[in-house]
């Protein structure tokens, strides 16, 4: 290894092992604590979610669905794109994922385990790993013990953004550049963007029209 390569490696090692500046750490902690406190008051929520993912040869794939959540951990996903009308329901009561193609209940309803290959996504994320509570926990991990680079903070009129390279949330051994956007008004995440270490776009998740504590009836998940 040449002298310059050795010096660069040592600087990188020191950068990743030294703690963040105290003022920066305090500001980051304040943002995360506000997210955690905001989410602690949420009994249920609903949002339109748009997911854009990188496909083959520069193509993009798109998903759009209505996402409904109720504590302790009940999830319903009503797809618009692709497979409009398809309903996916997860209940922590039995740990199963029910899939109703075209929304039809009955003979066509599938009962699957969350890690079934039929539900597997390229991101490695399972249906039971899609709620905002888990995302907030992953954001904390990304800026603390799982970070693999500097943490950057920026803000717009409506949101605070956290950018960091960290261990991928769902794919072991993969490092991802994350950009998390947190709404200033609600204190909750409204966008996640993922890219490779080289800067290639991988996935963007938008939470649109997020509504909290809307008294979602239990029958929504029946």
C-alpha positions in Angstrom: 0.0 0.0 0.0 1.4 3.4 -0.9 1.9 6.2 1.5 -1.1 8.3 0.3 -3.4 5.2 0.4 -2.3 4.4 3.9 -2.9 8.0 5.0 -6.3 8.1 3.5 -7.3 4.8 5.1 -6.2 6.1 8.5 -8.2 9.3 8.1 -11.3 7.3 7.1 -10.9 5.0 10.1 -10.5 8.0 12.4 -13.5 9.7 10.9 -15.8 6.7 11.4 -14.6 6.0 14.9 -14.5 9.5 16.4 -17.8 10.7 17.9 -19.8 13.5 16.2 -19.2 17.0 17.5 -21.2 17.6 20.7 -23.4 20.3 19.2 -24.2 18.2 16.2 -25.0 15.2 18.4 -27.3 17.2 20.6 -29.2 18.6 17.6 -29.6 15.1 16.1 -30.8 13.7 19.4 -33.4 16.5 19.7 -34.8 15.6 16.2 -34.9 11.9 17.0 -36.5 12.4 20.4 -39.2 14.6 18.8 -39.9 11.8 16.3 -40.2 9.2 19.1 -42.3 11.5 21.2 -44.7 12.3 18.3 -45.1 8.7 17.4 -45.7 7.7 21.0 -49.0 9.7 20.8 -50.2 7.9 17.7 -52.8 5.1 18.1 -53.4 4.7 14.4 -52.6 6.4 11.1 -53.3 6.2 7.4 -51.2 7.5 4.5 -50.9 7.1 0.7 -47.5 5.6 0.1 -45.6 5.9 -3.2 -42.5 3.7 -3.7 -40.2 4.3 -6.7 -37.4 1.7 -7.1 -34.5 1.3 -9.5 -35.1 -1.5 -12.0 -32.9 -3.0 -14.7 -31.0 -0.9 -17.2 -32.0 2.4 -15.6 -35.7 1.7 -15.5 -37.9 2.6 -12.6 -40.7 0.6 -11.0 -43.5 2.3 -9.1 -45.9 1.2 -6.4 -48.8 3.2 -4.9 -51.0 2.0 -2.1 -53.1 3.2 0.9 -51.4 2.2 4.1 -53.4 1.8 7.3 -51.9 1.0 10.7 -53.3 0.5 14.2 -51.5 -0.4 17.4 -50.3 -2.8 18.6 -49.4 -3.9 15.1 -52.1 -4.3 12.6 -51.5 -3.3 9.0 -53.6 -3.1 5.9 -52.3 -2.2 2.4 -54.8 -1.4 -0.4 -52.9 -1.4 -3.7 -53.5 1.0 -6.5 -50.3 0.3 -8.6 -49.6 -2.4 -9.5 -52.4 -4.9 -9.1 -55.2 -2.4 -8.3 -57.7 -3.8 -5.8 -55.3 -6.3 -4.2 -55.5 -6.1 -0.3 -52.7 -7.2 2.0 -53.5 -7.5 5.8 -51.1 -8.3 8.6 -52.2 -8.9 12.2 -49.9 -9.5 15.1 -52.7 -11.6 16.5 -51.8 -14.7 14.5 -48.7 -13.5 12.7 -50.0 -14.3 9.3 -50.3 -12.1 6.2 -53.6 -12.4 4.3 -53.6 -11.5 0.6 -56.8 -10.9 -1.3 -56.1 -10.7 -5.0 -58.5 -8.1 -6.5 -59.9 -7.5 -3.0 -61.9 -10.7 -3.2 -62.5 -12.4 0.2 -63.0 -16.1 0.3 -61.6 -18.9 -1.7 -58.9 -16.8 -3.3 -57.6 -15.4 0.0 -54.0 -16.5 0.8 -52.6 -16.9 4.3 -48.8 -16.5 4.3 -45.9 -16.1 6.7 -44.4 -12.6 6.6 -41.1 -14.1 5.2 -42.9 -16.1 2.5 -41.1 -15.9 -0.9 -44.4 -14.8 -2.4 -44.1 -11.6 -0.4 -40.4 -11.0 -0.7 -39.2 -7.6 -1.9 -35.8 -6.7 -3.4 -35.3 -4.4 -0.5 -35.5 -7.3 1.9 -38.3 -5.6 3.8 -41.3 -7.7 5.1 -44.9 -6.6 5.4 -44.5 -6.5 9.2 -41.5 -4.2 8.9 -43.3 -1.3 7.2 -44.7 0.8 10.1 -43.4 4.3 11.0 -42.4 3.1 14.5 -39.9 0.7 13.1 -38.6 3.3 10.6 -38.0 5.8 13.4 -36.1 3.1 15.4 -34.0 2.4 12.2 -33.3 6.1 11.8 -31.8 6.2 15.3 -29.7 3.2 14.5 -28.5 4.7 11.3 -27.1 7.8 13.0 -25.7 6.0 16.0 -24.2 2.5 16.1 -24.9 1.6 12.4 -23.6 4.7 10.7 -20.7 4.3 8.3 -20.0 7.9 7.4 -20.6 11.5 8.5 -24.1 12.6 9.4 -25.4 15.7 7.6 -28.3 17.9 8.6 -30.2 20.3 6.4 -33.7 21.8 6.3 -36.3 23.4 4.1 -39.3 25.4 5.1 -41.3 22.3 6.0 -38.9 19.5 6.8 -35.6 18.6 8.4 -33.3 16.2 6.4 -30.8 13.7 7.8 -28.3 12.2 5.4 -26.0 9.4 6.4 -24.3 6.2 5.0 -25.3 3.3 7.3 -25.9 -0.4 7.4 -28.9 -1.2 5.3 -32.0 -1.6 7.3 -33.0 -5.0 5.9 -30.0 -6.4 3.8 -27.2 -7.7 5.9 -23.7 -6.7 4.8 -24.9 -3.8 2.6 -24.2 -0.2 3.2 -26.7 2.4 1.9 -26.8 6.2 1.7 -30.0 7.3 3.4 -31.7 10.6 3.3 -34.6 10.9 5.8 -37.1 13.8 5.6 -38.9 14.6 8.8 -41.9 17.0 8.8 -41.4 19.9 11.1 -45.1 20.2 12.0 -45.8 16.6 12.9 -42.3 15.5 13.8 -42.8 12.3 11.7 -40.9 11.0 8.7 -42.4 11.9 5.3 -39.8 10.6 2.9 -36.9 8.1 2.7 -34.5 8.0 -0.2 -31.9 5.3 -0.6 -28.8 5.2 -2.9 -25.6 3.2 -3.2 -22.3 4.4 -1.8 -21.5 5.5 -5.4 -24.6 7.7 -5.5 -26.8 5.5 -7.7 -30.5 5.8 -6.9 -32.1 2.7 -5.4 -35.4 3.6 -3.8 -37.6 6.5 -2.7 -40.6 6.2 -0.3 -43.1 9.0 0.0 -45.7 9.2 2.8 -48.5 11.5 1.4 -51.4 12.9 3.3 -50.5 11.3 6.6 -53.4 11.3 9.0 -53.0 10.2 12.6 -55.4 9.2 15.4 -58.4 8.8 13.0 -60.0 6.0 15.0 -59.6 3.3 12.4 -62.2 0.6 13.2 -61.0 -3.0 14.0 -63.1 -4.3 11.2 -60.6 -2.7 8.8 -58.3 -5.6 9.5 -60.9 -8.4 9.7 
